[in-house]
Each structure stands twice: as structure tokens, then as C-alpha cells.
Amino acid sequence: MQVELTEPNIPIQPAERHEGCGYCNPTGVGFRITSDKEGESEFGEFPWMVAILRDGVIGGKTLNGYVCGGSVIAPNVVLTAAHCVLNVDPHLLVARAGEWDTQTKQEVLPHQNARVKEVIRHENYNKRTLFNDIALFILETPFTWEENVRPICLPEPDTNFDHSRCYTSGWGKDKFGKDGIPHVILKKIDLPAVPRATCQSNQRKTRLGRFFRLDQSLICAGGEEGKDICEGDGGSPLVCPDPNNPNSYYQAGIVSWGIKCGVKDVPGVYANVAYLRKWINGKLSARGINFKHFTV
């Protein structure tokens, strides 16, 4: 893959610089991919994106294995899916912000690792139905804001994103099943947010059957052939533009589940962040964490 590097000693700045949450870097930071892209994001395009890793020992060496995606919402808080962290020792987990190409450490800005101090899973999470599929990580050390590490904004409880053109990102597989290959470079997919009634109706035409009910804690996006979240993308954010500021994004969803990947008229299903916002507020307020980092 060809990239256009910055000249030496030129400050690494995106084309437009913003303070606060929710601002992506659509033209990248420091360099741009110049060859044909296959769904890869630019470096630093989604600065809130997190890779959740777990310590493991292979051949006597401690290595970090990929578990799920997540998002930065405050310097010491990561938002992810509850299903990602079932029966996992929190002390083995590492949140990595600012990652892009998983096969190199030569990026123009380094990634940042922070160990997980506490995992807060929704008390009413249902592992069978995946209702309330949300979790918060409280980190041992805070992230430092850089051009490739910034927070995403969270929507107010009554926010509706129906028909918005949104993005999801992750390092998950390129297709469903054993033949799927994880992405090396952070991928991005643009998807439409699908109204609740439409999603429930379309899901009932699948193996879920005619009595399937889409819980209030879930929303949908996608349904376009060949474009979807897939295995390994769990916990990753679905972000939609602020209707009052299209350059800024809110996190509308958290990747939860889907019927295969990229099937026409079958949207992927996400935890509903707006519906779950009060739960987030309550957990962070109890720990004295300021909401300013993810509030417009």
C-alpha cells in the first residue's frame, strides 16, 4: 500500500483542528493512503476507536490478544459491549487507543495502552438475548489527548438517528465463518441507521422468526449487501453525524450482533447508546467522572 508521508519536521496536524468530542479526521493525520483503498480508514480518522486486548502467554512470552472494539469517552473511560467481557479477569485487559495498523509500530503517532482497573457491566444484561449489551472500563491510567486519541460524544436519552448515514469501524473479519480474515488496518463502513419497525420486520424474516422483538436497548443499522459489521467487531462504536454540526459525531450504538454479515435487508444490531445514556451517567457520576469529555 502506498502512503503519502509528511515531510520531516512538519507538525502532525489534520486539515482542520477541533477541540472537544466527536471530531474525526477524514483526511487523516500525518499522511494519507494514496492507493486504492478496500474500506481502510485513514490514520487517526476515528480517534475515539479502541482495541481491547487480553494478556496471554504463548511460548513463554506474554502477548496481547485481540478481544473486541471499544470507544474512548473520557481520559480514563472506555465504552464497549458487555458480551465482550464475560468471564474475563479485568486485570488481564488492556485498552489500546490510537491504533491503526496492527502489524506495525511505525505510525506517525504512537498508540497508547492503559490497563483496565474496573469493568462495569449492565446489571440487566441478558447473554441469551443480548439486551442491555453495554459495559464501561475504568482505566488505571488516563489517555493523553493527541490527534489520534480523542473522545466521542454521547447522545442525550431521547436522540433518534433514523435514516442518518453513519459509520462503524473495527478490525473484525472480512466475512462470516472460518474463512473470514481479520483486518490488519482499521476498516470503516458507512451504514444507514434503520428505523425500529423496519428492522424488527426484516429480522422476523430470518431464522429469528415472526415473534422476534427488538428490545428498546437495541437499534439497527445497515442492510446493504456486502457492507456490514462482522465477527470480531463486537464492542465497536456506531457513530452518526450531529444534525446541527455534520462535522461532529455522536456514538449512536455499540456493535452487538447480526445475522451473518452483509446480507441485503438484514441490518446489524447495536446497543442503543441514547437509551442507555442514563445508565452511563449514573455509573460515572457515582465514580466522580466528569461528563464534559463526551458532552457537546
N, C-alpha and C positions, 0 to 999 in steps of 0.2 A: 504494500500500500504506500502511495506517495503522500508525503505531507509537506506543507509549506512552512518552514521554521522561521521564527523571528530572527532578526539579525542580532549578534552579540550585544549585550549591554542595553538593549531596548527594554524598558519596563514592561512586564507582562500585564497588560490591561485589555479588557474586552472593548469592543467598539463603543458600547455605551455602559457607563458605570452607574450603579444604583446602590443605595443603602436600603436596608430593611429586607423583609422576607419576600419570597415568591418570584424573584427576578432570575430568569435563565440567561444564558449567554449563547444565543442562537448561532453566532458566527464563531464560537469557540474562544479559547483563551490561549494566547501564545503562538498557536499555529492552527492551520486548517487542513482537513483531509481534502486533497485535490483530485484523487482518482474517483472512479465510480464507487459510490457507497452502496452497501447492501443493508440498509437500516441502521448503520452505526451512527451514534451521536457524535457531536464534536467534543473535543476535550473541554471539560468544565461547563458543558451546555446545561446540565442539570445538577447544580452544585449542592442540592439537598440529598442527592442519592447516596445510600449507604449499602455496603456489602456486610452482611452479618456472617461472621466466621466462627468456627469452633475449634479449639485446640485438640489435636490428636497426635499420636506417636506412631510413626512409620519408620521401621529400620533404625530405631533408637533416636530418631530426630523428631522434635516437636514441630508440627506443621499446622497451618490454619486451613481447615476445610470449609468450603462454601456451604452455608445453610440456607439463607434467604436474603431478600432485599429489605430495605427499610428507608426511612427518611429522617433527616435532621429537622427538629422543630425548635430546639433551644440548644445552647452550647453543650449541655450535659444530658440531653434527652433525645432518644430515637423512637420513632413510631413504626410499628410493624404489625404483623398478623399473629394472633395467639397460636394458630396451628403450627407456626414455625418453631415454637419453643416449648412444646410439650415434652415432659420428661427429660429436660436438658438442664444440667447443672449451670446456673448463671455464671459461676466463676470460670467456666471454660469458654465463655463467649467473648468475642471481640467485635466491636463496631468499627468499620473502616469507612471513613468519609474521604471524598476527593479521588476515589479510584476511577479508572477508566479502562486502560488496557491491563488485564490481569496477568499478562505474560512478561511485563517489563516494569522496571523501577526508574526508567529514564525519562519520565514525563517532565514537562517544564515546571510543574509544581508538584511536590510530593503529596501522597495521601497521608491521612492522619489516622492512627489507631487509638482506640480507647477501650479499656476493659469495662465489662458490664458489672455494676455493683448490685443492681436490683432489677428484677423482672416483675412487672405488674401486669397480670393477665385479667381480662374482664371476668368478673365473678360468675356471670351468666353465659360464658362461652360454652357452646354445645359442640363437642367434637364430632357428633354424627351429622348435624345439620349445618354446622359452621355459622350459626347465628352468633352475633357479637364477637366476630373474629378479629380482635384487636388486643394489642399489648404495647406497653411502654417500657423502654430500657432507661434506667437512670445510670449514668456513666460515672466511673471512678474519677476521671479527669475530663475537663471540658474541651471541646474542639475550639480551635482558634479560627476566627473568620478569615478566609482567604478567598481569592476569586473562584477557586474550585470547591470551596466549602462554605455554604450559606444555608439558612433555614428556608423551609417552605411555609407559606401562610396556611392557616386553618380556617375553614368557613364557619360562619355562625350557624346555629342549630337549624334554622328554617331555610337554609340556602338550597335552591334547586338548580341542577346543572343540565336538565333535559335538553337534548339536541346540541349541546356545546361540542365543539371539536377539541378533544383532549389528547393528552399524551400519557403513555406509560413507558417505563424503561426498566431494564434489568439485564442480567447475564444468563437468563434461562435458556432452555433448549430451543433449537430452531424448529422442531416438530415433536409431536406426541409419540411416546413409546420408546423402546430400547434403541431405536436407530437415531433418536434425537441427539444432537451435539450441542453442548453449552457454548454460548457466545464468548469470545475472548474479549472483544471490545464492547463497552456498554451500548446496547441497542436501544432504539426508540421506535415507538409505534404510535401513529395518530389514529384515534378512535372516536366515534360519536358516542356521547352519553345517551343511553336508551331509556325512554320513559318506563316507569314501573309496570304498567299494564301490558305494554308491548313485550317487555322482557318475560314476564310471567307467562304470557300466552305462548311465546316461542319456546320457552323451556318445557312447557307441557307437551310439546310435540316431540320431545326427545324421550330417552329411556326413563326420565323422571316421572312421566305420566301425567294424566289430566288433573290430578289432585295436588300437584306441586303448588306450594305457596311461597312467594318471595317475601321474606321477613322484612320488617321496617329497618332492620340493622344492615340490610344489603341493598346495593344498587348495581346497575349493569352498564356495560359499555362494550362496543364492538359489534360483531355480527356481520362483518365484511369478510368475504372469502380470502383466506391466506394472510390475514392480518389479525393477530391476537396475542395475548399473553400465553405462556406455555409452562411446562414443567420447569421448576427452578425459579420462577418469577414471583412466587408467593411472598407476601410482605412488602412488595414494591409499591410505590405510590402511583396513583392515577391523578394527574393534575389537569385542571381546567382553567381557562383564562378568566380573569376578573372582568365581568361585563362592563365595569366602569374604567378599566385600565387594561387593555388587551396585552400589554407588555408584562403584566404580572399574573401569577398563577396561584390558585388555591388547590390544596390537596382534597379532592372530592372522594377518593376511595383508596383502599388498600387491597392489593391483589389477594383474592381468597380462593376461588375455584372456577372451573369451567368444564364443559363437555368437549373433550379433545381440544384441538387448537385450530383456530382459523376456519371454523365451519360457518358457512353462509347462514345468516339469520339466527344464529345461536350466540348471543352475546356472552362475554365473560362476566363473572360475578365478583363484586368487590365489597368489602366492608364499607358501610356508609359513614364517612367521617363527620358529616354535618349532624346526622342523627346521634352519633356517639360523642359529639363535642362536649356535652355536659359531663359525661363520664371522664373525659380527658381533663377538663377543668378541675373537677373535684379531686382527682388523684394528684395533679400537680400543685394545686392550691394547698393540699394537706402537707406537701413537702416544701412549701415556701418558694416554688419556682415561678418566676415572673412570666406573665403571658405576652410581654411586649415583643418577644422574639418572633412569634408566629401570628401576631395580630396587626392588621393594616391600620 
